[in-house]
Amino acid sequence: MSSPNPSGNGTVTPFQEPTSAFSSVDELAQALSDERYVTDHGLATTLYLTLKLQKPLLLEGEAGVGKTEIAKTLSKILDTPLIRLQCYEGLDAASAIYEWDYARQMLYLRSLEVTGGGMGGARDNLFSDQFLLKRPLLQAIDASHDRSPILLIDEVDRADAELEAFLLELLSDFQVTVPELGTIRAEHVPIVILTSNRTREIHDALKRRCLYYWIDFPTFDKEFRILAARLPEVPDRLARQICSFTQGLREGDLFKPPGMAETLDWARALLALGTETLAPDVVDDTLGVILKYQEDVDRIRGRRAEELVRLTAAASAT
């Protein structure tokens, strides 16, 4: 772990990584494509600026549109560790940043008592690196990294608003203050990606520190390209029918329209069943793969499913 290392003016500038691993937006887009992540030019540009400017990136959009997958793909492209903080209600600093290993500290003290070891330096040893449990935010700025890791703060909107206060220091200066140890600063500035399903608004103070991009549901053409890239074994005709069907679902009044993740899951399920073309009975039997609320299943099953199947058959024939 890095230790406080103040300069003459009391400030520390983190080690500066190369401005970008890519010489252009198109080069980054091609690297994403090589890893079977289909993106548009706007998102590729925002990702390029995230790397170039060393700014955190806040991605918002419906669940299942590929926000988390971006961090995973960048980790592969850059061959760098992916550190993930999965947010949830009640997430606190101990779970997100660090905590002391009290059980080991007690064992250490008892061992000193048994062996008659000196207690003079016991307190200093108690609050040293060996007893510090590093959680994702502290792991991301740890000095053990030989390059910038990817820090994925996933579904930040699910966490309590108080967590955002913990993030402000990290995202502003890439540092964390541990009272017993001092201020720990990143030697390799992490590449930070935050995702949000927008179940609540993110505070402006946090947004100001980030670049921003909204990922919408894919168009038919983009969805077909993603499906073809991720699951090339799906026959072209069936792939077009699947994409046409899910596009039709998103135009309806559903509580939770299917995202790209559900489209891929459904394609895998249909392949497992040996399906060659969509039929109403197959759709009815597999709606639970793409729809996650019973109200939505009831709304689509039967007549609406038959109508969408007819439309998909017409679309795949053109």
VENTALIN-V449464 format. One record per backbone hydrogen bond with DSSP energy under -0.5 kcal/mol. CO is the residue of the C=O (numbers start at 1). NH is the residue of the N-H. Records with the same first field share a line. If there is no record, write none. Layout:
CO=NH, NH
//
This chain:
7=10
11=7
12=14
15=17, 189
24=28
25=29
26=30
27=31
28=32
29=33
30=34
31=35
32=35, 37
33=36
36=38
37=39
40=44
41=45
42=46
43=47
44=48
45=49
46=50
47=51
48=52
49=53
50=54, 55
56=211
57=59, 194
58=60, 213
59=196
60=215
62=65
64=260, 261
66=70
67=70, 71
68=72
69=73
70=74
71=75
72=76
73=77
74=78
75=79, 80
81=83, 150
82=84
83=152
84=86
85=87, 154
88=91
92=96
93=97, 98
96=137
97=135, 138
99=133
100=102
101=105
102=106
103=107
104=108
105=109
106=110
107=111
108=112
109=113
110=114
111=115
112=116, 117
119=122, 123
121=125
122=126
123=127
125=128
126=128
128=131
129=132
131=101, 133
132=134
133=99, 135
135=138, 139
136=140
137=141
138=141
139=142
142=145
149=151, 191
150=83, 152
151=153, 193
152=85, 154
153=156, 195
154=87
155=158
156=159
160=163
161=164, 165
162=165, 166
163=166, 167
164=168
165=169
166=170
167=171
168=172
169=173, 175
170=174
174=186
176=178, 184
177=179
178=181, 182
182=178, 184
183=185
184=176
187=189
190=192
191=151
192=57
193=153
194=59
195=156
196=61
203=206, 207
204=208
206=209
207=210
209=56
211=58
213=60, 215
214=216
215=62
219=223
220=224
221=225
222=226
223=227
224=228
225=229
226=230
227=231
231=234
235=239
236=240
237=241
238=242
239=243
240=244
241=245
242=246
243=247
244=248
245=249
246=250
247=251
249=252
252=254
259=263
260=264
261=265
262=266
263=267
264=268
265=269
266=270
267=271
268=272
269=273
270=275
271=274
279=283
280=284
281=285
282=286
283=286, 287
284=287
286=289, 290
287=290, 291
293=296, 297
294=298
295=299
296=300
297=301
300=305
301=303
302=306
303=307
304=308
305=309
306=310
307=311
308=312
309=313
310=314
311=315
312=316
313=317
314=318
315=318
//
